[in-house]
Amino acid sequence: MLRFGLIGYPLGHSRSAEYLNGRFSELGLSATYTAYPMPRLDGLQALLDDVQLSGFNVTIPHKRLILALLDGLTPAAEGAGAVNTVVVDRRSASPRLIGHNTDMEGFRNALADHDVLLYGHALILGQGGAALAAARVLQEAGMEVRFIGRRPGPGVLDWKDTVKDVIAGARLIVNATPLGMSPQIQSAPPIDYSGLHTDQVLFDMVYNPEDTHFLQEGRIRGCTVIGGLGMLHHQAEASLRWWLEQVEGISEDR
């Protein structure tokens, strides 16, 4: 039995186990995926020792903190500066943890599903690991990116700066915060929604609920709106490919 999982905190909103356990069943794999709530990373080693995970996903608040505990990074993870998928390489006496970023692929493919043209300016709400992954994708597509967050600086606006003109000037606005996530479904990023218009795209990485207050504000103003469920599924598929490639490699070596 192969074991995979998700670490982060809180995890009550997550649908990763539901999706990936369903995929294991479809593929006829003897594997299981479990959520492991972990407020701090100091419990990671004990989890790896006790459960013998072959791989795991990483979510808030650990996507950048996990970097210090890894033995290697893929170019995508290094470029994004964040990791959401880890492969546990057990081909040596001491397992090695290799960090990947499948958020980038998930975000890119979710945009492609909706035929979004990437040009002009983008605003990314948040400064965490998912925000960094989105920024990497958009910058590679030639977009100018600015973050909105609590730590203003070069390329980063404070929340109080999200006035009507700033919002109106963005082609794409991405919510990469947990604002609006279940159970706090009435919350939303504190931006001036009166600046939204029909030429804009709103992307919410929150997928539970699927229709967030953020997206509702965009929809009533004629924006193209995209929820986070597609991104979840695309990044999960990318994670699955990395894990199974590693597991197959171990089997061949043995």
C-alpha positions, 0 to 999 in steps of 0.5 A, spaced: 500 500 500 502 506 497 501 512 502 500 519 500 498 525 504 497 533 505 500 537 510 498 544 512 493 547 517 487 548 517 485 542 512 478 542 514 476 545 507 480 541 503 478 536 497 484 533 495 483 526 499 476 526 495 479 527 489 486 523 489 483 517 492 478 517 487 483 517 482 487 511 485 481 507 485 480 509 477 487 507 476 486 500 480 492 503 485 493 500 492 494 507 495 491 512 499 491 519 501 490 522 507 490 529 510 495 530 516 493 537 519 500 540 521 500 547 524 508 547 524 513 543 521 516 540 527 512 534 526 514 532 519 519 527 521 515 523 525 510 523 520 514 520 515 517 515 520 511 513 522 507 513 516 512 511 511 509 516 506 511 516 498 509 523 497 505 529 500 502 535 498 504 542 502 499 547 503 498 554 507 502 556 511 508 551 509 509 552 502 515 556 503 517 554 510 518 547 507 524 549 503 529 549 509 527 541 510 528 539 503 534 535 499 533 538 492 528 542 488 526 542 481 527 548 476 520 550 477 520 550 484 526 553 485 523 559 480 517 560 484 520 560 491 515 555 493 513 548 494 506 544 494 508 537 492 514 533 495 517 526 492 520 522 498 525 518 494 527 512 498 532 509 494 537 510 499 538 508 506 536 516 508 530 518 504 531 524 500 525 529 500 525 533 493 520 539 492 516 540 486 511 546 484 505 543 481 501 549 483 504 553 477 502 547 472 495 547 475 494 555 475 496 555 467 492 549 465 486 552 469 487 559 465 487 555 459 481 551 460 477 558 460 481 560 454 484 566 458 488 571 454 494 573 458 496 580 457 497 587 460 497 588 468 495 583 473 494 583 481 495 578 485 492 578 492 496 575 497 504 574 498 504 566 499 507 560 496 501 560 491 501 567 489 508 566 487 507 560 483 501 564 479 506 570 479 511 566 475 506 563 470 504 570 468 511 573 468 513 568 463 507 570 459 509 577 459 504 580 464 506 585 469 505 583 476 503 586 482 502 583 489 497 586 494 499 584 501 501 586 508 508 587 507 508 592 502 515 594 498 517 594 491 512 591 486 507 590 492 501 594 494 498 595 501 491 593 501 489 600 503 492 602 496 487 597 492 482 603 490 478 603 484 483 606 479 488 600 481 483 595 480 480 598 474 487 597 471 488 590 471 487 585 466 487 579 471 486 579 478 488 573 482 485 571 489 491 567 492 489 568 499 484 564 504 479 569 504 472 567 502 474 559 504 469 555 508 467 556 513 468 563 513 464 564 506 462 571 507 469 574 507 472 577 501 479 580 499 478 588 501 479 591 495 474 596 491 470 592 487 467 598 484 473 598 479 471 592 476 469 591 469 467 587 463 474 586 460 477 583 466 478 576 469 477 574 476 481 568 478 480 565 485 484 559 488 479 558 493 475 552 491 471 551 497 466 554 496 466 553 488 462 560 488 466 565 493 463 572 494 470 575 490 467 571 484 460 573 485 462 581 486 466 580 479 460 576 476 455 582 477 460 587 474 460 582 467 467 579 469 470 573 467 470 569 473 474 562 474 474 558 481 479 554 484 477 547 483 480 546 476 486 548 478 486 543 484 485 538 479 490 540 475 495 540 480 493 534 483 494 530 477 501 533 476 503 531 483 500 524 481 505 524 475 511 525 479 509 520 485 508 515 480 514 516 476 518 515 483 515 509 485 516 506 478 523 508 479 524 505 485 520 498 483 525 498 477 531 499 481 529 493 486 
